[in-house]
Amino acid sequence: MALPASGAISFANLRSEYSDTGATSLSEFYRGGSNVRSNFGYNNNTDIPTSGAIDLGDFYNNYYEGTTLQKLTDFRAVKNSGAIWVSLEASPGGQLMTSDDSGANNPNSRYQTSDTCPNNTTRSSQHTSSQWTTIIGVAASTTSTRTSPLDPGTGVSGSLVYNAMDGSNVCCAMQVNLPHNTLGNVSHTFNRSAGNSWTGGMCIVMPGKWSYNRVGSKGNTQTLASGEILLYARNRNGDGYSQTRYTSSASNTTCTHRWGYWYNTGSVGITTNGNSSSQNFSLTGEAPQGAWVFTESA
């Protein structure tokens, strides 16, 4: 929901949008207060003052909780500044995704039993459109799920809403009742396969409450309804590169993946449909072994 874009705005509108009860005063709605958070809602809500003169007209287009498509627009805007981290089988750590298509070599002298994607970029200045955050982890070439694969950060609790394997690939999700720009460090830890096998994963921070909906088709074409998210992974088990990516020429889509190159490689990725209608996404490379579709829940 959102406040009107023009015309009259009433105190009743503000009470409804921000769930305010009792007597209402405009002084309750300064930006940065308990009702209206900074960097939140339409245009980073910079039209709403932090002190001094304030008017109902300052609230045009603003909202307390954005729509699904607004949240996917936010994700597109921040995904290269801290929303997606990837980690390969080298020393524990993470690498920030800086493009929609990213590859890596695969030095087999550095295999280890597990790895962690730390998402520790400061997000306080980022824009968000939800009072909730979903942390998603996806990994290829894993040996088992973990009881606690996601860490929402020091002193923060979350609800693990999905944790499952599909072959040698794993996907998990946790919902946190905080906007993503208030979170500190978060991380996803995953196992690797034994022997000379590649492993890698992603740690993804999404505004909103995203929940598992169904297994993806894993075929040449993937159809996503408006506002759906596809996570996918593949353990190739052979020499060469593994490139698994669903792409679309439609606007407002995100297609981001990470692939390995050398022996027993794999790939992980995320594709989102931020359009107002269903879109078909075409597969580039090898079909994934694990594919999971998420939708936003109330």
C-alpha positions as CSV (number, residue, x, y, z in Angstrom):
1,M,0.0,0.0,0.0
2,A,1.1,3.6,-0.4
3,L,-0.1,7.1,0.5
4,P,-1.8,9.1,-2.4
5,A,0.5,10.5,-5.1
6,S,-1.6,13.7,-5.3
7,G,-4.7,15.4,-3.9
8,A,-5.8,15.2,-0.3
9,I,-4.0,13.2,2.4
10,S,-5.6,12.9,5.8
11,F,-4.5,11.9,9.3
12,A,-6.5,8.8,8.8
13,N,-4.3,7.9,5.8
14,L,-1.2,8.3,7.9
15,R,-2.6,6.2,10.8
16,S,-3.6,3.4,8.4
17,E,-0.3,3.4,6.5
18,Y,2.0,3.5,9.6
19,S,-0.3,1.6,11.9
20,D,-0.5,4.5,14.3
21,T,-3.1,4.4,17.0
22,G,-4.7,7.0,19.3
23,A,-4.4,10.8,18.9
24,T,-2.2,11.7,16.0
25,S,0.2,14.6,15.6
26,L,2.4,15.3,12.6
27,S,5.4,15.5,15.0
28,E,5.1,11.7,15.3
29,F,6.0,11.4,11.7
30,Y,9.4,13.1,11.4
31,R,11.8,11.0,9.3
32,G,14.1,9.1,11.5
33,G,11.5,8.6,14.2
34,S,9.7,5.4,15.3
35,N,7.1,5.7,12.5
36,V,9.1,6.8,9.5
37,R,12.6,5.4,9.2
38,S,15.3,7.1,7.2
39,N,16.1,5.8,3.7
40,F,12.8,4.0,3.6
41,G,9.9,4.1,1.1
42,Y,9.4,6.3,-1.9
43,N,12.4,8.4,-3.0
44,N,14.3,7.4,0.1
45,N,11.5,9.4,1.9
46,T,13.8,12.5,1.8
47,D,10.7,14.7,1.2
48,I,9.7,14.1,4.8
49,P,11.6,16.4,7.2
50,T,13.5,15.3,10.3
51,S,12.5,18.4,12.3
52,G,10.9,21.8,11.9
53,A,8.0,22.5,9.6
54,I,6.1,19.5,8.4
55,D,3.0,19.1,6.2
56,L,0.7,16.3,5.1
57,G,1.8,17.1,1.5
58,D,5.3,15.9,2.5
59,F,4.0,12.3,2.5
60,Y,2.9,11.9,-1.1
61,N,3.8,8.5,-2.5
62,N,5.4,7.3,0.7
63,Y,4.7,3.9,2.3
64,Y,5.4,1.8,5.3
65,E,5.7,-1.5,3.4
66,G,6.5,-1.5,-0.3
67,T,5.0,-3.8,-2.9
68,T,6.8,-7.0,-4.1
69,L,8.0,-5.2,-7.3
70,Q,9.3,-2.2,-5.4
71,K,11.3,-4.6,-3.3
72,L,12.8,-6.3,-6.3
73,T,13.6,-2.8,-7.7
74,D,15.5,-2.1,-4.4
75,F,17.4,-5.4,-4.8
76,R,18.5,-4.5,-8.3
77,A,19.7,-1.2,-7.0
78,V,21.8,-2.5,-4.1
79,K,22.9,-6.0,-5.3
80,N,26.3,-4.9,-6.4
81,S,27.0,-2.9,-3.2
82,G,26.5,-5.7,-0.6
83,A,23.4,-7.7,-1.3
84,I,25.1,-10.7,-3.0
85,W,28.4,-12.2,-1.9
86,V,29.9,-15.4,-3.3
87,S,32.5,-17.7,-1.9
88,L,34.6,-20.5,-3.6
89,E,36.6,-23.3,-2.1
90,A,39.6,-21.1,-1.2
91,S,40.1,-19.6,2.2
92,P,36.9,-18.7,4.1
93,G,35.7,-15.4,3.0
94,G,33.7,-13.8,0.3
95,Q,33.8,-11.9,-3.0
96,L,31.4,-9.1,-3.8
97,M,29.4,-9.7,-7.0
98,T,30.3,-6.7,-9.3
99,S,28.5,-7.9,-12.5
100,D,25.7,-10.2,-13.6
101,D,28.2,-12.7,-15.1
102,S,31.2,-13.8,-13.0
103,G,33.6,-16.7,-13.5
104,A,36.5,-18.2,-11.5
105,N,39.4,-20.5,-11.8
106,N,39.5,-23.6,-9.6
107,P,42.8,-24.3,-7.9
108,N,42.5,-27.8,-6.4
109,S,45.3,-27.2,-3.9
110,R,43.0,-25.2,-1.7
111,Y,40.0,-27.4,-1.0
112,Q,38.6,-27.4,2.5
113,T,35.7,-28.9,4.4
114,S,33.4,-25.8,4.3
115,D,33.3,-22.2,3.3
116,T,31.4,-19.0,4.4
117,C,30.0,-16.1,2.5
118,P,30.2,-13.1,4.8
119,N,27.9,-10.3,3.8
120,N,29.4,-7.5,5.8
121,T,29.0,-4.4,3.7
122,T,27.6,-1.4,5.6
123,R,24.0,-1.0,4.4
124,S,22.9,1.9,6.6
125,S,22.8,4.4,3.7
126,Q,21.0,2.0,1.3
127,H,17.3,2.4,0.5
128,T,14.8,-0.2,1.6
129,S,11.2,-0.8,1.1
130,S,10.4,-3.4,3.7
131,Q,10.4,-3.8,7.5
132,W,11.6,-7.3,6.9
133,T,14.7,-8.9,5.4
134,T,15.2,-12.4,4.0
135,I,18.7,-13.9,3.9
136,I,19.1,-16.6,1.3
137,G,21.9,-19.1,0.9
138,V,22.4,-21.3,-2.2
139,A,25.4,-23.6,-2.8
140,A,26.6,-26.2,-5.3
141,S,28.5,-29.4,-4.6
142,T,27.5,-29.7,-0.9
143,T,27.5,-32.9,1.2
144,S,24.8,-32.1,3.7
145,T,22.5,-29.4,4.9
146,R,23.5,-27.6,8.1
147,T,21.3,-27.0,11.2
148,S,22.3,-23.4,11.3
149,P,23.5,-22.5,7.7
150,L,22.6,-18.8,8.0
151,D,23.8,-16.3,10.6
152,P,21.8,-13.0,10.6
153,G,24.4,-11.2,12.6
154,T,25.4,-10.6,16.3
155,G,22.4,-10.1,18.5
156,V,19.9,-10.6,15.7
157,S,17.4,-13.5,15.6
158,G,15.6,-14.9,12.6
159,S,13.4,-17.7,11.6
160,L,14.8,-20.4,9.3
161,V,12.0,-20.9,6.8
162,Y,13.7,-23.2,4.3
163,N,16.7,-25.6,4.4
164,A,16.7,-28.4,1.9
165,M,19.0,-30.3,-0.6
166,D,18.3,-31.2,-4.2
167,G,21.0,-33.7,-5.2
168,S,24.3,-32.2,-4.3
169,N,23.0,-28.7,-4.1
170,V,21.4,-26.8,-1.2
171,C,19.2,-23.8,-0.6
172,C,18.1,-22.2,2.6
173,A,16.3,-19.0,3.7
174,M,15.9,-17.1,6.9
175,Q,13.5,-14.2,7.7
176,V,14.5,-11.4,10.0
177,N,12.1,-8.8,11.3
178,L,14.4,-5.8,10.5
179,P,15.0,-3.7,7.4
180,H,18.1,-4.8,5.5
181,N,19.8,-1.4,6.0
182,T,19.8,-1.9,9.8
183,L,21.5,-5.3,9.7
184,G,25.2,-5.8,10.5
185,N,27.2,-8.8,9.3
186,V,25.3,-11.8,8.0
187,S,26.7,-15.0,6.5
188,H,26.0,-18.4,4.8
189,T,28.2,-21.4,5.6
190,F,28.1,-24.5,3.4
191,N,30.0,-27.8,3.1
192,R,32.0,-29.0,0.1
193,S,32.1,-32.5,-1.5
194,A,35.0,-34.8,-0.7
195,G,37.9,-35.2,-3.1
196,N,38.8,-33.0,-6.1
197,S,35.4,-31.2,-6.3
198,W,34.5,-27.6,-6.7
199,T,32.2,-25.9,-4.3
200,G,30.7,-22.5,-4.0
201,G,27.8,-20.5,-2.8
202,M,26.0,-17.2,-2.5
203,C,24.8,-15.2,0.4
204,I,21.9,-13.0,-0.7
205,V,20.1,-10.2,1.3
206,M,16.6,-9.4,0.1
207,P,14.1,-6.8,1.4
208,G,10.8,-8.5,2.3
209,K,9.6,-11.9,3.5
210,W,10.4,-14.5,0.8
211,S,9.3,-18.1,1.2
212,Y,9.9,-21.3,-0.8
213,N,7.1,-21.9,-3.3
214,R,8.1,-24.8,-5.6
215,V,10.9,-26.7,-7.4
216,G,12.0,-24.9,-10.6
217,S,11.7,-26.7,-13.9
218,K,15.5,-27.1,-14.4
219,G,14.9,-27.1,-18.2
220,N,15.8,-24.8,-21.1
221,T,13.0,-22.3,-20.3
222,Q,12.0,-21.1,-16.9
223,T,8.7,-19.2,-16.5
224,L,8.5,-16.9,-13.5
225,A,5.4,-15.1,-12.5
226,S,5.6,-11.4,-11.6
227,G,7.6,-11.0,-8.5
228,E,9.1,-14.5,-8.3
229,I,12.7,-15.4,-7.5
230,L,14.6,-18.4,-8.9
231,L,17.7,-19.8,-7.1
232,Y,19.7,-22.5,-8.9
233,A,22.9,-24.5,-8.5
234,R,24.8,-27.2,-10.4
235,N,27.6,-29.6,-9.5
236,R,29.1,-30.5,-12.9
237,N,31.3,-33.5,-12.0
238,G,33.6,-33.2,-15.0
239,D,36.4,-31.1,-16.6
240,G,35.7,-27.7,-18.1
241,Y,33.5,-24.9,-17.0
242,S,30.0,-24.9,-15.6
243,Q,27.8,-22.0,-16.7
244,T,24.2,-22.1,-15.6
245,R,22.2,-18.9,-16.1
246,Y,18.6,-18.0,-16.9
247,T,18.4,-14.7,-18.8
248,S,15.7,-12.5,-20.2
249,S,15.7,-9.4,-22.4
250,A,12.8,-8.0,-20.4
251,S,13.3,-4.9,-18.2
252,N,13.4,-5.1,-14.4
253,T,15.0,-8.5,-14.3
254,T,18.1,-9.6,-12.5
255,C,20.2,-12.5,-13.7
256,T,23.3,-13.0,-11.5
257,H,25.5,-16.1,-11.3
258,R,28.9,-17.4,-10.4
259,W,30.7,-20.3,-12.2
260,G,33.8,-22.3,-11.7
261,Y,36.4,-23.5,-14.3
262,W,38.7,-26.5,-14.2
263,Y,37.8,-29.9,-12.8
264,N,34.5,-31.0,-11.2
265,T,33.2,-27.5,-11.3
266,G,29.8,-26.0,-10.5
267,S,27.7,-22.8,-10.6
268,V,25.2,-20.9,-8.5
269,G,22.9,-18.1,-9.5
270,I,19.7,-16.0,-8.9
271,T,17.2,-14.7,-11.4
272,T,14.3,-12.4,-10.4
273,N,11.3,-11.2,-12.3
274,G,10.6,-7.6,-11.3
275,N,8.1,-7.1,-14.2
276,S,4.3,-6.8,-13.8
277,S,3.7,-9.9,-15.9
278,S,5.1,-13.4,-16.3
279,Q,8.4,-13.7,-18.1
280,N,10.2,-16.6,-19.8
281,F,13.9,-17.0,-19.0
282,S,16.2,-18.9,-21.3
283,L,18.9,-21.2,-20.1
284,T,22.5,-20.4,-21.0
285,G,24.9,-23.4,-20.5
286,E,24.1,-26.5,-18.5
287,A,20.8,-27.2,-16.8
288,P,20.9,-26.8,-13.0
289,Q,20.5,-29.8,-10.7
290,G,18.8,-27.8,-8.0
291,A,16.2,-25.0,-8.7
292,W,14.0,-23.3,-6.2
293,V,11.3,-20.7,-6.7
294,F,10.5,-18.2,-3.9
295,T,7.6,-15.8,-3.6
296,E,6.9,-13.1,-1.1
297,S,4.6,-14.0,1.8
298,A,2.4,-11.6,3.8
